[in-house]
């Protein structure tokens, strides 16, 4: 199986960084790694391109990385910062036709409600997104690669992380249940939510995610879904070897 390339399209929290109306030092930072769009990643292998979550900034993110095709979309959950860029799949539809969209039943319901114009009375000449909803009920194969959905709590909501080969991506979680942890041990690449230092009811903190890294022992860990509380450079200086804050545009590769 070919090498997998993961590009962080967005690494920010739901309001992005800089955050509107904020004048804190991170929001005013000139370090481009402190400029964080909403969370999403791009996975590429064997000429395929798969996006996890379509953030409201998806158009900007796709332009930045020169994205030419989208072969499938996977959704972690239905919150606005992960869903609202779905309409920007349209230019890819013009070239490719329907795009399969994988989501659990709750997220599919939110897609049908939020983007009702896709499903209700679209005409043959409509430019509405052309998507094929596929429900995630367990592990599935996508272009020769096995994906394992990982249900984790996001406060009182259940969301999905994904394991794919020697890598896994988990954003927006408040804990990782014990039954999920065997899928995450000793990976080459582990991406975890780490919102800030202060506790939050719906998100993991830097220290909580560091504790998970110590327990799960990945070769490399990146933290994402980062608020304006954390300066990229200063935070990385206090993280141990093999653990870093991700930033928009960062590329990581995993050899199978």
C-alpha positions in Angstrom: 0.0 0.0 0.0 1.3 3.5 -0.9 2.5 6.1 1.5 -0.3 8.4 3.0 0.2 12.1 3.0 -1.8 14.1 5.5 -2.1 17.9 5.1 -3.6 20.0 7.9 -6.0 22.3 6.0 -7.2 24.0 9.3 -6.1 23.7 12.9 -8.1 26.3 14.7 -11.1 26.2 17.0 -14.6 27.1 16.0 -14.0 30.8 15.8 -10.7 30.6 14.1 -7.5 32.5 15.0 -7.3 35.5 14.8 -10.7 35.6 16.5 -13.1 38.4 15.5 -12.9 41.4 17.8 -10.0 40.0 19.8 -6.8 42.0 20.4 -4.8 39.3 22.4 -1.2 38.8 21.5 -1.8 35.5 19.6 -4.6 37.1 17.5 -2.2 40.0 16.7 0.8 37.6 16.1 2.7 37.9 12.8 3.7 34.3 13.0 1.7 32.6 10.2 1.5 29.4 12.3 -0.7 31.4 14.7 -3.2 32.0 11.9 -5.6 29.1 12.2 -8.7 28.4 10.0 -11.3 25.9 11.2 -10.4 22.2 11.5 -10.0 19.9 8.5 -7.4 17.6 7.0 -6.7 16.3 3.6 -5.5 12.7 3.1 -3.8 11.7 -0.2 -2.7 8.3 -1.4 -2.5 6.5 -4.8 -3.7 9.7 -6.6 -6.8 9.9 -4.4 -7.8 12.9 -2.2 -10.1 12.5 0.8 -11.1 15.4 3.0 -12.1 15.0 6.7 -14.7 17.7 7.4 -15.5 20.7 5.2 -14.9 23.7 7.4 -16.5 27.1 6.7 -13.0 28.0 5.4 -12.8 25.0 3.0 -12.7 27.2 -0.2 -9.7 29.2 1.2 -8.0 26.0 2.4 -8.4 24.2 -1.0 -7.0 27.2 -2.9 -4.1 27.4 -0.5 -3.0 23.8 -1.2 -4.0 23.8 -4.8 -6.6 21.0 -4.4 -7.6 19.7 -7.8 -10.0 16.8 -6.9 -12.0 15.5 -3.9 -12.7 11.8 -4.1 -14.6 11.5 -0.9 -15.5 13.4 2.3 -15.6 12.0 5.8 -17.4 13.9 8.6 -16.5 13.7 12.3 -19.8 15.4 13.3 -22.2 18.1 12.4 -21.1 21.3 14.2 -20.9 24.4 12.0 -17.1 24.6 12.1 -16.8 21.1 10.5 -19.8 21.2 8.1 -20.6 24.5 6.6 -18.1 24.4 3.7 -19.9 21.5 2.1 -21.4 23.8 -0.6 -17.8 24.4 -1.9 -17.7 20.9 -3.3 -19.6 22.2 -6.3 -16.6 23.0 -8.5 -15.3 19.5 -8.0 -18.7 18.1 -9.0 -18.4 19.9 -12.3 -15.3 17.9 -13.1 -16.0 14.6 -11.2 -19.8 14.2 -10.8 -21.1 12.8 -7.5 -18.8 12.8 -4.5 -19.4 10.1 -1.7 -19.9 11.6 1.7 -19.4 9.4 4.7 -21.1 10.3 8.0 -23.0 8.7 10.9 -26.8 8.9 11.0 -26.9 12.0 13.2 -24.6 13.9 10.9 -26.5 12.8 7.8 -29.6 14.1 9.3 -27.9 17.5 9.9 -26.6 17.6 6.3 -30.1 17.0 5.0 -31.5 19.7 7.2 -28.8 22.3 6.7 -28.4 21.7 3.0 -32.0 20.9 2.2 -31.7 22.4 -1.3 -29.4 19.6 -2.3 -32.2 17.0 -1.7 -35.4 18.8 -2.3 -36.5 19.7 -5.8 -33.1 20.2 -7.4 -33.5 20.6 -11.2 -31.3 19.0 -13.9 -29.7 22.4 -14.4 -29.1 23.1 -10.7 -25.6 23.8 -9.5 -26.3 22.4 -6.0 -23.7 20.0 -4.7 -23.9 16.5 -6.0 -23.2 14.2 -3.1 -24.0 10.6 -2.3 -24.6 10.0 1.4 -23.1 6.8 2.8 -23.7 5.9 6.5 -20.9 4.9 8.7 -21.9 1.9 10.7 -18.4 0.4 11.3 -15.1 0.0 9.5 -15.2 0.6 5.7 -12.8 0.5 2.8 -12.1 3.6 0.7 -9.9 3.3 -2.4 -8.1 0.3 -1.1 -7.5 1.7 2.4 -9.4 0.6 5.6 -10.9 3.3 7.8 -12.0 2.5 11.3 -14.5 5.0 12.9 -13.7 5.7 16.5 -16.7 7.0 18.6 -15.6 9.5 21.2 -17.5 11.9 23.4 -17.5 15.6 22.6 -19.1 16.8 25.8 -22.6 15.2 25.7 -22.4 14.5 22.0 -20.8 11.5 20.3 -18.5 12.3 17.4 -16.2 10.2 15.2 -12.4 10.0 15.0 -10.8 7.8 12.3 -8.0 5.3 12.2 -6.4 4.7 8.8 -3.4 2.5 8.6 -0.6 3.6 11.0 -2.3 7.0 11.6 -5.4 8.4 13.4 -7.2 11.7 13.5 -9.4 12.7 16.5 -10.6 16.3 16.8 -13.3 17.7 19.2 -13.2 15.1 22.0 -13.5 15.5 25.7 -12.2 12.0 26.5 -11.2 8.8 24.8 -13.1 5.7 26.0 -11.0 2.7 27.0 -12.5 0.5 24.3 -11.2 2.9 21.6 -7.6 3.1 22.9 -6.3 -0.2 21.5 -6.9 1.2 18.0 -4.6 4.1 18.9 -1.6 2.5 20.5 1.9 2.7 19.0 0.8 4.5 15.8 3.2 6.4 13.6 1.0 9.5 13.6 -1.7 10.5 16.1 -3.6 13.8 15.8 -5.4 14.9 18.9 -7.6 17.8 20.0 -5.8 20.2 22.4 -7.9 23.3 22.7 -6.0 25.2 25.4 -4.5 24.8 28.9 -7.6 25.7 30.8 -10.2 22.9 31.3 -13.1 22.8 28.8 -16.3 20.6 29.1 -16.2 19.6 25.4 -12.5 19.5 24.5 -9.2 18.0 25.6 -6.6 20.3 27.0 -2.9 20.3 26.3 -2.1 18.4 29.5 -4.9 15.9 29.0 -3.7 15.2 25.4 -0.1 14.9 26.6 -1.3 12.3 29.1 -2.9 10.4 26.2 0.3 10.6 24.3 2.3 9.1 27.2 -0.3 6.3 27.4 -0.7 5.6 23.7 3.0 6.1 22.7 2.7 7.3 19.1 5.9 7.9 17.1 4.7 11.4 16.3 1.7 13.4 17.8 0.2 16.6 16.6 -2.3 18.7 18.4 -5.1 20.5 16.6 -8.4 22.5 17.2 -6.2 25.1 18.9 -7.7 28.3 20.4 -6.1 31.7 20.6 -4.9 30.9 24.1 -1.9 29.1 22.7 1.1 30.7 21.0 2.5 28.2 18.5 6.2 28.9 19.2 5.9 29.2 23.0 3.7 26.2 23.3 6.0 24.0 21.2 9.0 24.9 23.3 7.3 23.3 26.3 6.1 20.1 24.6 8.2 17.0 24.7 10.0 15.5 21.7 7.6 13.9 19.2 4.7 16.2 20.2 4.0 19.5 18.4 1.1 21.9 17.7 0.0 21.5 14.1 -0.5 24.5 11.9 -2.4 25.2 8.7 -0.5 23.8 5.8 1.6 21.4 7.7 2.3 18.1 5.9 3.0 14.7 7.5 3.6 11.4 5.7 3.0 7.9 7.0 4.7 4.8 5.5 2.6 1.7 5.6 
